[in-house]
Amino acid sequence: EDATTDLSNALRSSVMSLLLQNTLPGRPAPNLAHLLLGFPLRVAPSEMTIQDPEALGSSRSCLHTILDLVNVGVPRLTSPSQRADEQVENGFPPLFERNPVFAEQCYRLIYQLSVHDFTCTPTVRYLRTREDFFARHLAALPAKASLPQAIAETSGGVAVYGDQSRVPATSKALSAFLRLRAALLECVALELHVLRETKQPQRMTRLLQLLFDTTNYVPFRPGQSTLESVMGGVPAPAQPLIRILEIFESLDFEWVDSIVRQPVDLMIYQDANFDGCLDVDEDGCLVYSVPLVVALINKVKRQTQKLAATMSEQQQLRLKAETRYVLESCMVENHRRQIEYAREVSFVAWRHVLDIALHECFDVLPHGQREHLILDILQALPAYLARANVSAATAMLLAEVVLSLSTKLREDRHRQLILQSTVDDSFAASLPVERIHAIFRSIVNSALRSGTSERFRGNLYAAMTNFIHLVTADAGATESSTTPGSTINKTISLLVDDSRRDINSLALSTGRQTIVKRTALESGTLSIVNMFVDRLVPLACRDAADGSEVWKTVSFTFLDALVQLSRTEKAHRVLNVMAREGFLKNFVHSLKSSDADLQTVLKPEP
């Protein structure tokens, strides 16, 4: 029986490998994989359809079988916003719980079919109309890995989540779960894009309800801000996390390997180049290849035995201890690399679905919840960015998300203020002061992390510039909206022209006195800047002076925003720091030295 099971698993693995390799994007089509999957090969892709297996005269294919496998334990939704974990299912548990490694291959195959030029149109249409695949699987996938008992009992380690919950797992099973969820998120992002292009708002709204829980969403309450700040920027326990934030928070875990290595000072293997044993595995992760590591170990052993024809017992014990340490170290490092790779793939997929939802589908979200949804997500990101163990790739990705969200927040505020000046719009209320300050402070802390790249800091500079323009524009619009005769032209002028966005709150020098008008939002933001001014301003000045051309522009724009923010301050600490450190003088000299280049560019061609 065991031999039959092993043979069945080997055959299944071989068939899946064939299907996966021949459905990769860019692979010539049609081929054998498409024949096995049941695609009609003599029909143009635009006219191709996948047969319903229950239709009269139809035949089942590998694709139907794979979809049946992944659909087990994943009930259809009875209402547009109902989550599958709220339903009672008495059948088998889902495939991603029973066999996450095989389930990952199935989800990856479905994603590859959804993006390949030859199969994308019929696959996405069949998954949407026949299987209701995207909504039901998005609702069914748990936030945290749910692995079979057999894996928990033979655990290769433990995933410790941010809430201190512990999930026993093997690195292979955990990384497979993360990758299969990433494949599903990529499918959902693609589906949202297709629905947008084909103008299907009802289906789009259904997916957005699952991602953002818009039917049960509770907007931010002012009394929550202090507690949320203490908790590191996540919503208070009284408000359950929306699905998009659940997925993000579930990536916040630490892997604790069960292999405990005894420290050994390498002498025999100290000159061995194990980095030459790195190779890309079948999942795309760069790991230490076991055959290459074993071959290198055997090579070092042979060289050692040639030098010492007769090894003493102590030397043999040392060789054995070092060999064991090297093998264990490679195993532990491979586990770490596999999980980190799966985590990075998950962050990329999470970002894709967030970008599609908040940019292409933003107008479908409920009008009164958009700003709060953006703030909810923004509040969680900087706390993760500030951690020392976050990888450089993930930090860069999240910094770009922070910039994207802050830009969207500013655009939405612009729209709200325009509406406020034309109609009595209750959604265009003032920004939540404490919450904006908490997010801005977290972004500043993230930018001041040591060891960050110019691009990482540049994205956060741009995000902080958005926040500064946001608070100053909101301050000016609040004053102008209370003035009799306020018109839409005043609001547009205030927000579009940044050089005049704060005209109503500008410090007007009269020679003997200065008129200063600042809101609590603007004043608090300035206080945060002053808390970090001695570190933040010199850092931005160095990037403006020595960075690449693109990030020079971003840094100068950020410095200009800081100067505009501190214009109402008598001490003007931002300019004082720039002058004291010599940056202002260098900037003036650089302008003079670049004058000739500027004139050359502006000179008309003959």
C-alpha positions as CSV (number, residue, x, y, z in Angstrom):
1,E,0.0,0.0,0.0
2,D,2.8,2.4,0.9
3,A,4.6,1.6,-2.4
4,T,1.4,2.3,-4.4
5,T,0.9,5.6,-2.6
6,D,4.5,6.6,-3.3
7,L,4.1,5.7,-7.0
8,S,0.9,7.7,-7.1
9,N,2.5,10.7,-5.6
10,A,5.5,10.5,-7.9
11,L,3.2,10.3,-11.0
12,R,1.2,13.2,-9.8
13,S,4.3,15.3,-9.1
14,S,5.7,14.5,-12.6
15,V,2.5,15.4,-14.3
16,M,2.3,18.7,-12.4
17,S,5.9,19.5,-13.3
18,L,5.1,19.0,-16.9
19,L,2.1,21.2,-16.8
20,L,3.8,24.0,-14.8
21,Q,6.9,24.0,-17.1
22,N,4.9,24.2,-20.3
23,T,2.4,26.9,-19.2
24,L,5.0,29.4,-18.1
25,P,4.5,33.0,-19.5
26,G,6.3,33.2,-22.8
27,R,6.2,29.4,-23.4
28,P,5.3,28.5,-27.0
29,A,1.6,27.5,-27.3
30,P,-0.2,25.3,-27.9
31,N,1.7,22.4,-26.6
32,L,1.2,19.0,-24.8
33,A,0.2,20.7,-21.5
34,H,-2.7,22.5,-23.2
35,L,-3.8,19.3,-24.8
36,L,-3.9,17.6,-21.4
37,L,-5.6,20.5,-19.8
38,G,-8.5,20.3,-22.3
39,F,-8.0,23.5,-24.3
40,P,-9.2,23.3,-27.9
41,L,-6.0,23.6,-30.0
42,R,-7.6,24.5,-33.3
43,V,-9.5,27.5,-32.2
44,A,-8.2,31.1,-31.9
45,P,-7.5,32.2,-28.2
46,S,-10.2,34.9,-28.5
47,E,-12.9,32.3,-29.4
48,M,-11.7,29.5,-27.1
49,T,-13.9,28.2,-24.4
50,I,-13.5,25.6,-21.6
51,Q,-16.1,22.9,-21.6
52,D,-18.4,22.5,-18.6
53,P,-17.7,19.0,-17.3
54,E,-21.4,18.5,-16.5
55,A,-22.6,19.5,-20.0
56,L,-24.0,16.8,-22.3
57,G,-21.3,15.2,-24.4
58,S,-18.4,17.0,-22.7
59,S,-15.3,15.3,-21.4
60,R,-13.2,15.9,-18.3
61,S,-9.7,17.1,-18.5
62,C,-6.7,17.6,-16.1
63,L,-7.9,21.2,-15.5
64,H,-11.3,20.0,-14.3
65,T,-9.7,17.5,-12.0
66,I,-7.3,20.2,-10.6
67,L,-10.2,22.6,-10.0
68,D,-12.2,19.9,-8.3
69,L,-9.3,19.2,-5.9
70,V,-8.8,22.9,-4.9
71,N,-12.5,23.4,-4.5
72,V,-12.9,20.7,-2.0
73,G,-13.7,22.3,1.4
74,V,-14.1,25.7,-0.2
75,P,-17.8,26.5,-0.2
76,R,-19.5,28.9,-2.5
77,L,-20.5,32.2,-0.9
78,T,-24.2,32.6,-0.2
79,S,-23.9,36.4,0.0
80,P,-21.5,38.9,-1.7
81,S,-19.6,39.8,1.5
82,Q,-19.8,36.5,3.4
83,R,-16.5,35.0,4.4
84,A,-16.0,31.3,4.1
85,D,-14.7,31.0,7.6
86,E,-18.1,32.1,8.8
87,Q,-19.8,29.2,7.1
88,V,-20.1,25.6,8.4
89,E,-18.6,23.0,6.0
90,N,-18.9,19.4,7.0
91,G,-16.8,17.9,4.2
92,F,-13.0,17.4,3.9
93,P,-10.7,20.3,4.8
94,P,-9.4,22.3,1.9
95,L,-6.4,21.1,-0.1
96,F,-4.2,23.9,1.2
97,E,-4.6,22.5,4.7
98,R,-4.2,18.8,3.8
99,N,-1.3,19.1,1.3
100,P,0.0,22.7,1.0
101,V,2.9,21.7,-1.3
102,F,0.7,20.1,-3.9
103,A,-1.9,22.9,-3.4
104,E,0.7,25.5,-4.2
105,Q,1.4,23.8,-7.5
106,C,-2.3,23.8,-8.4
107,Y,-2.7,27.5,-7.6
108,R,0.4,28.4,-9.4
109,L,-0.8,26.5,-12.5
110,I,-4.1,28.3,-12.4
111,Y,-2.3,31.7,-12.1
112,Q,0.0,30.8,-15.1
113,L,-3.0,29.8,-17.2
114,S,-4.6,33.1,-16.2
115,V,-1.7,35.2,-17.5
116,H,-0.5,33.3,-20.5
117,D,-1.5,35.0,-23.8
118,F,-2.9,31.7,-25.2
119,T,-5.1,30.7,-22.2
120,C,-5.8,33.8,-20.2
121,T,-9.2,34.8,-21.7
122,P,-11.0,31.4,-21.5
123,T,-9.4,30.5,-18.2
124,V,-10.4,33.7,-16.4
125,R,-13.9,33.7,-17.9
126,Y,-14.4,30.0,-16.9
127,L,-13.1,30.6,-13.3
128,R,-15.4,33.6,-12.9
129,T,-18.6,32.3,-14.4
130,R,-18.5,28.5,-13.7
131,E,-16.4,28.2,-10.6
132,D,-16.8,31.6,-8.8
133,F,-13.1,30.8,-8.1
134,F,-11.7,34.2,-7.2
135,A,-14.3,35.3,-4.6
136,R,-14.8,31.9,-2.9
137,H,-11.0,31.1,-2.6
138,L,-10.2,34.7,-1.4
139,A,-12.8,34.3,1.3
140,A,-11.6,30.8,2.3
141,L,-7.9,31.3,2.7
142,P,-7.0,31.8,6.3
143,A,-4.8,34.7,7.4
144,K,-2.3,32.4,9.2
145,A,-1.0,29.1,7.9
146,S,-3.3,26.2,8.7
147,L,-1.2,23.1,8.3
148,P,-2.1,19.4,8.7
149,Q,-1.5,17.6,12.1
150,A,1.1,15.3,10.5
151,I,3.3,18.4,9.7
152,A,2.8,19.9,13.1
153,E,3.9,16.7,14.8
154,T,7.1,16.4,12.6
155,S,7.7,20.1,12.8
156,G,10.9,21.5,11.4
157,G,10.3,24.8,13.3
158,V,7.7,27.2,14.6
159,A,6.3,30.4,13.1
160,V,5.9,33.0,15.9
161,Y,3.4,35.7,14.8
162,G,3.2,39.2,16.0
163,D,0.4,38.4,18.4
164,Q,2.7,35.7,19.9
165,S,0.6,32.8,18.5
166,R,2.8,29.8,17.4
167,V,2.2,27.6,14.4
168,P,4.4,24.4,14.2
169,A,5.4,23.8,10.6
170,T,8.1,22.7,8.2
171,S,9.8,25.4,6.1
172,K,8.6,23.6,2.9
173,A,5.0,23.6,4.0
174,L,4.9,27.1,5.3
175,S,6.7,28.6,2.3
176,A,4.3,26.7,0.0
177,F,1.3,28.1,1.9
178,L,2.6,31.6,1.5
179,R,3.3,31.1,-2.2
180,L,-0.1,29.6,-3.0
181,R,-1.8,32.6,-1.2
182,A,0.4,34.9,-3.3
183,A,-0.7,33.2,-6.5
184,L,-4.3,33.6,-5.5
185,L,-3.8,37.3,-4.7
186,E,-2.2,37.8,-8.1
187,C,-5.2,36.1,-9.7
188,V,-7.5,38.5,-7.7
189,A,-5.5,41.5,-8.9
190,L,-5.8,40.3,-12.5
191,E,-9.5,39.7,-12.1
192,L,-10.1,43.2,-10.7
193,H,-8.2,44.7,-13.6
194,V,-10.2,42.7,-16.1
195,L,-13.5,43.6,-14.5
196,R,-12.5,47.2,-14.6
197,E,-11.6,47.0,-18.3
198,T,-14.8,45.2,-19.1
199,K,-17.0,47.5,-16.9
200,Q,-18.5,44.9,-14.5
201,P,-18.9,47.0,-11.3
202,Q,-21.1,44.4,-9.5
203,R,-18.5,41.7,-9.6
204,M,-15.8,44.2,-8.8
205,T,-17.7,45.4,-5.8
206,R,-18.0,41.8,-4.5
207,L,-14.3,41.3,-4.5
208,L,-13.6,44.7,-2.9
209,Q,-16.1,43.8,-0.2
210,L,-14.1,40.7,0.6
211,L,-10.8,42.6,0.6
212,F,-11.9,45.6,2.6
213,D,-15.0,44.2,4.4
214,T,-16.8,47.4,3.3
215,T,-20.2,46.1,4.5
216,N,-19.1,45.7,8.1
217,Y,-16.3,48.3,8.1
218,V,-16.2,50.5,11.2
219,P,-14.5,53.8,10.5
220,F,-11.8,55.2,12.8
221,R,-13.0,56.7,16.0
222,P,-11.0,59.6,17.6
223,G,-10.9,57.9,20.9
224,Q,-8.9,55.0,19.4
225,S,-5.9,56.9,18.4
226,T,-3.9,56.7,21.6
227,L,-4.4,53.0,22.0
228,E,-3.5,52.3,18.4
229,S,-0.3,54.3,18.7
230,V,0.7,52.3,21.7
231,M,0.0,49.1,19.8
232,G,2.4,50.1,17.1
233,G,0.0,51.5,14.5
234,V,-2.6,48.7,14.1
235,P,-6.3,49.2,14.7
236,A,-7.6,48.6,18.2
237,P,-8.8,45.0,19.1
238,A,-12.4,46.2,19.2
239,Q,-12.3,46.7,15.4
240,P,-11.4,43.5,13.5
241,L,-8.8,43.8,10.8
242,I,-10.1,44.0,7.2
243,R,-8.9,41.1,5.0
244,I,-6.2,43.1,3.2
245,L,-4.7,44.1,6.6
246,E,-5.1,40.5,7.9
247,I,-3.0,39.3,5.0
248,F,-0.4,42.0,5.7
249,E,-0.2,41.2,9.5
250,S,0.0,37.5,8.8
251,L,3.4,38.1,7.1
252,D,4.7,39.5,10.4
253,F,6.2,36.4,11.9
254,E,9.5,35.1,13.0
255,W,10.8,31.6,12.0
256,V,12.4,29.6,14.8
257,D,14.1,26.6,13.4
258,S,14.1,23.3,15.3
259,I,17.7,22.6,14.4
260,V,19.9,23.8,17.2
261,R,23.5,24.1,16.1
262,Q,26.4,23.7,18.5
263,P,28.9,26.5,17.7
264,V,32.1,25.2,16.0
265,D,35.2,27.1,14.9
266,L,35.8,25.9,11.4
267,M,39.4,24.9,10.7
268,I,39.2,22.1,8.1
269,Y,36.4,23.9,6.1
270,Q,37.5,27.5,6.7
271,D,38.8,27.9,3.1
272,A,35.9,26.1,1.5
273,N,33.8,28.3,-0.8
274,F,30.2,27.3,0.0
275,D,28.8,30.3,-1.8
276,G,29.7,28.5,-5.0
277,C,27.0,25.9,-4.0
278,L,24.2,28.4,-4.2
279,D,21.6,27.4,-6.9
280,V,18.0,28.3,-7.8
281,D,15.6,25.6,-6.7
282,E,12.3,24.6,-8.6
283,D,10.4,27.4,-6.8
284,G,12.8,30.1,-7.9
285,C,14.6,30.5,-4.5
286,L,18.4,30.8,-4.2
287,V,19.4,28.0,-1.8
288,Y,22.4,25.9,-1.0
289,S,22.2,22.9,-3.4
290,V,22.6,19.7,-1.3
291,P,24.4,17.7,-4.1
292,L,26.9,20.6,-4.5
293,V,27.4,20.9,-0.8
294,V,28.0,17.2,-0.4
295,A,30.4,17.2,-3.3
296,L,32.4,20.1,-1.8
297,I,32.5,18.3,1.6
298,N,33.8,15.1,0.0
299,K,36.4,17.1,-1.9
300,V,37.7,18.8,1.3
301,K,37.7,15.4,3.1
302,R,39.8,13.8,0.4
303,Q,42.3,16.7,0.5
304,T,42.5,16.5,4.3
305,Q,43.1,12.7,4.2
306,K,45.9,13.2,1.6
307,L,47.7,15.7,3.8
308,A,47.4,13.5,6.9
309,A,47.7,9.8,5.8
310,T,46.8,8.7,9.3
311,M,44.3,10.9,11.1
312,S,44.3,10.8,14.9
313,E,41.0,10.0,16.7
314,Q,40.8,13.7,17.8
315,Q,41.2,14.9,14.2
316,Q,38.5,12.5,13.0
317,L,36.1,13.7,15.7
318,R,36.9,17.3,14.7
319,L,36.2,16.5,11.0
320,K,32.9,14.8,12.0
321,A,31.9,17.8,14.2
322,E,32.7,20.4,11.5
323,T,30.9,18.4,8.8
324,R,27.8,18.1,10.9
325,Y,28.0,21.9,11.7
326,V,28.3,22.7,8.0
327,L,25.4,20.5,6.9
328,E,23.2,21.8,9.7
329,S,24.1,25.4,8.9
330,C,23.2,24.9,5.2
331,M,19.9,23.3,6.2
332,V,19.0,26.2,8.6
333,E,20.0,28.8,6.0
334,N,18.0,27.0,3.3
335,H,14.9,27.0,5.6
336,R,15.4,30.8,6.3
337,R,15.9,31.6,2.6
338,Q,12.8,29.6,1.5
339,I,10.6,31.3,4.0
340,E,12.0,34.8,3.3
341,Y,11.6,34.2,-0.5
342,A,8.0,33.1,0.0
343,R,7.4,36.2,2.3
344,E,8.8,38.6,-0.4
345,V,6.7,36.9,-3.1
346,S,3.7,37.4,-0.8
347,F,4.4,41.1,-0.2
348,V,4.7,41.6,-4.0
349,A,1.3,40.0,-4.6
350,W,-0.2,41.9,-1.7
351,R,1.1,45.1,-3.2
352,H,-0.3,44.3,-6.6
353,V,-3.8,43.6,-5.4
354,L,-3.7,46.8,-3.2
355,D,-2.5,48.9,-6.1
356,I,-5.3,47.6,-8.4
357,A,-7.9,48.0,-5.7
358,L,-7.0,51.6,-4.6
359,H,-6.1,53.0,-8.0
360,E,-8.2,51.3,-10.7
361,C,-11.2,50.5,-8.5
362,F,-11.0,53.4,-6.1
363,D,-14.3,55.0,-7.3
364,V,-16.1,51.7,-6.6
365,L,-15.3,51.8,-2.9
366,P,-17.9,53.4,-0.6
367,H,-17.4,57.2,-0.7
368,G,-17.4,57.7,3.1
369,Q,-14.8,54.9,3.8
370,R,-12.0,55.6,1.3
371,E,-10.0,57.9,3.4
372,H,-10.3,55.7,6.5
373,L,-9.3,52.6,4.6
374,I,-6.1,54.3,3.3
375,L,-5.3,55.5,6.8
376,D,-5.9,52.1,8.3
377,I,-3.3,50.6,5.9
378,L,-0.9,53.5,6.2
379,Q,-0.9,53.1,9.9
380,A,0.3,49.5,9.8
381,L,3.1,50.0,7.3
382,P,5.7,52.3,9.0
383,A,5.7,50.1,12.2
384,Y,6.9,47.2,10.1
385,L,9.4,49.3,8.1
386,A,11.1,50.5,11.3
387,R,12.1,46.9,12.3
388,A,15.8,46.0,12.0
389,N,15.2,42.5,10.5
390,V,13.1,43.6,7.5
391,S,14.8,42.6,4.3
392,A,16.0,45.4,1.9
393,A,13.7,44.2,-0.9
394,T,10.6,44.2,1.4
395,A,11.5,47.6,2.9
396,M,11.8,49.1,-0.6
397,L,8.5,47.6,-1.6
398,L,6.7,48.9,1.5
399,A,8.3,52.3,1.1
400,E,6.8,52.5,-2.4
401,V,3.4,51.5,-1.0
402,V,3.6,54.2,1.6
403,L,4.3,56.7,-1.1
404,S,1.5,55.4,-3.3
405,L,-1.0,55.5,-0.4
406,S,0.0,59.0,0.7
407,T,-0.4,60.2,-2.8
408,K,-3.8,58.7,-3.1
409,L,-4.8,60.2,0.3
410,R,-3.8,63.6,-0.9
411,E,-5.7,63.2,-4.2
412,D,-8.8,62.1,-2.3
413,R,-8.6,65.0,0.1
414,H,-8.3,67.3,-2.9
415,R,-11.5,65.9,-4.3
416,Q,-13.2,66.2,-0.9
417,L,-12.3,69.8,-0.5
418,I,-13.6,70.6,-4.0
419,L,-16.9,69.0,-3.1
420,Q,-16.9,70.8,0.3
421,S,-16.7,74.2,-1.5
422,T,-19.6,73.4,-3.8
423,V,-22.0,71.4,-1.7
424,D,-22.4,70.5,2.0
425,D,-20.3,67.4,1.9
426,S,-20.2,65.6,5.3
427,F,-17.3,63.4,4.2
428,A,-15.0,66.3,3.7
429,A,-14.6,66.8,7.4
430,S,-11.2,67.7,9.0
431,L,-8.5,65.2,9.0
432,P,-8.0,63.1,12.2
433,V,-5.2,65.0,13.8
434,E,-3.7,62.5,16.2
435,R,-3.8,59.8,13.6
436,I,-2.1,61.8,10.9
437,H,0.6,62.8,13.4
438,A,1.2,59.2,14.4
439,I,1.6,58.1,10.8
440,F,3.9,61.0,10.0
441,R,6.0,60.3,13.0
442,S,6.3,56.6,12.0
443,I,7.4,57.5,8.5
444,V,10.1,59.9,9.9
445,N,11.4,57.2,12.1
446,S,11.5,54.8,9.2
447,A,13.5,57.3,7.1
448,L,16.0,57.7,9.8
449,R,16.9,54.0,10.0
450,S,20.6,53.3,9.5
451,G,21.8,51.4,6.5
452,T,19.0,52.4,4.1
453,S,19.3,53.1,0.4
454,E,18.9,56.4,-1.4
455,R,15.9,55.0,-3.2
456,F,14.2,53.9,0.1
457,R,14.7,57.3,1.7
458,G,13.6,59.1,-1.5
459,N,10.2,57.3,-1.5
460,L,9.7,58.2,2.2
461,Y,10.8,61.8,1.5
462,A,8.1,62.0,-1.2
463,A,5.5,60.5,1.2
464,M,6.4,63.0,3.9
465,T,6.1,65.8,1.3
466,N,2.6,64.6,0.5
467,F,1.7,64.7,4.2
468,I,3.1,68.2,4.6
469,H,1.1,69.4,1.6
470,L,-1.9,67.6,2.9
471,V,-1.9,69.3,6.3
472,T,-1.1,72.8,5.0
473,A,-3.7,72.5,2.2
474,D,-6.3,71.2,4.7
475,A,-5.4,74.1,7.0
476,G,-5.8,76.7,4.2
477,A,-9.0,75.1,2.9
478,T,-10.5,74.9,6.3
479,E,-10.1,78.7,6.7
480,S,-11.3,79.6,3.2
481,S,-14.3,77.3,3.5
482,T,-15.5,79.3,6.5
483,T,-15.2,82.6,4.6
484,P,-18.4,83.9,3.0
485,G,-18.4,83.7,-0.7
486,S,-16.0,80.7,-0.9
487,T,-15.9,79.3,-4.4
488,I,-14.6,76.2,-6.2
489,N,-12.0,78.4,-7.9
490,K,-10.5,79.3,-4.6
491,T,-10.2,75.7,-3.6
492,I,-8.7,74.6,-6.9
493,S,-6.2,77.4,-6.8
494,L,-5.3,76.5,-3.2
495,L,-4.6,72.9,-4.0
496,V,-3.2,72.9,-7.5
497,D,-0.7,75.7,-7.1
498,D,1.6,74.5,-4.3
499,S,3.5,77.7,-4.3
500,R,0.3,79.5,-3.1
501,R,-1.4,76.7,-1.3
502,D,-1.0,78.3,2.1
503,I,-1.7,81.9,1.2
504,N,-4.4,82.2,3.9
505,S,-2.1,81.0,6.7
506,L,1.1,82.6,5.5
507,A,3.2,84.5,8.0
508,L,2.9,88.1,6.8
509,S,5.9,90.2,7.8
510,T,5.0,93.9,8.4
511,G,8.4,95.1,9.6
512,R,7.5,95.1,13.3
513,Q,5.2,92.2,13.8
514,T,4.3,88.8,12.2
515,I,0.8,87.5,11.8
516,V,0.9,83.7,12.4
517,K,-2.0,81.4,11.7
518,R,-1.5,77.6,12.3
519,T,-4.0,74.8,12.8
520,A,-3.5,72.0,15.4
521,L,-2.8,69.6,12.5
522,E,-0.1,71.9,11.0
523,S,1.4,72.8,14.4
524,G,1.6,69.2,15.5
525,T,3.3,68.2,12.2
526,L,5.8,71.0,12.7
527,S,6.5,69.8,16.3
528,I,7.3,66.3,15.0
529,V,9.7,67.8,12.4
530,N,11.4,69.8,15.1
531,M,11.8,66.7,17.2
532,F,14.0,65.1,14.5
533,V,15.2,68.3,12.7
534,D,18.9,67.8,13.7
535,R,18.9,64.3,12.0
536,L,16.3,64.6,9.3
537,V,17.4,67.8,7.7
538,P,21.1,67.0,7.3
539,L,20.1,63.5,5.9
540,A,17.9,65.1,3.3
541,C,20.5,67.7,2.5
542,R,23.2,65.1,1.9
543,D,20.9,63.2,-0.4
544,A,20.0,66.5,-2.2
545,A,23.7,67.3,-2.6
546,D,25.2,63.9,-3.4
547,G,22.4,61.7,-4.7
548,S,21.5,60.7,-8.2
549,E,19.6,63.3,-10.3
550,V,16.1,61.8,-9.7
551,W,16.5,61.6,-5.9
552,K,18.1,65.0,-5.8
553,T,14.9,66.4,-7.1
554,V,12.8,64.5,-4.6
555,S,15.1,65.6,-1.7
556,F,15.0,69.2,-2.7
557,T,11.2,69.1,-3.0
558,F,11.1,67.6,0.5
559,L,13.4,70.3,1.9
560,D,11.2,72.9,0.2
561,A,8.1,71.4,1.9
562,L,9.9,71.5,5.3
563,V,10.8,75.1,4.8
564,Q,7.2,76.0,3.9
565,L,5.9,74.1,6.9
566,S,8.3,76.0,9.3
567,R,7.7,79.4,7.7
568,T,5.4,80.4,10.6
569,E,8.0,79.6,13.2
570,K,10.0,82.5,14.5
571,A,13.1,80.4,15.1
572,H,12.8,78.6,11.7
573,R,14.8,75.7,12.9
574,V,14.9,74.0,9.4
575,L,16.7,76.9,7.8
576,N,18.9,77.3,10.8
577,V,20.1,73.7,10.6
578,M,20.7,74.0,6.9
579,A,22.8,77.2,7.4
580,R,24.6,75.9,10.5
581,E,25.8,72.7,8.8
582,G,26.9,74.6,5.7
583,F,24.3,73.0,3.4
584,L,22.6,76.3,2.4
585,K,25.9,77.8,1.3
586,N,26.8,74.7,-0.8
587,F,23.4,74.8,-2.4
588,V,23.9,78.5,-3.4
589,H,27.4,77.6,-4.8
590,S,26.0,74.7,-6.8
591,L,23.4,77.0,-8.3
592,K,26.1,79.4,-9.4
593,S,28.2,76.6,-10.9
594,S,25.3,75.0,-12.8
595,D,24.2,78.3,-14.3
596,A,26.3,77.8,-17.4
597,D,24.8,74.3,-18.0
598,L,21.3,75.7,-17.5
599,Q,21.9,78.5,-20.0
600,T,23.2,75.9,-22.5
601,V,20.0,73.8,-22.1
602,L,17.8,76.9,-22.5
603,K,19.7,78.2,-25.5
604,P,17.5,77.8,-28.7
605,E,18.8,75.5,-31.3
606,P,19.6,77.1,-34.7
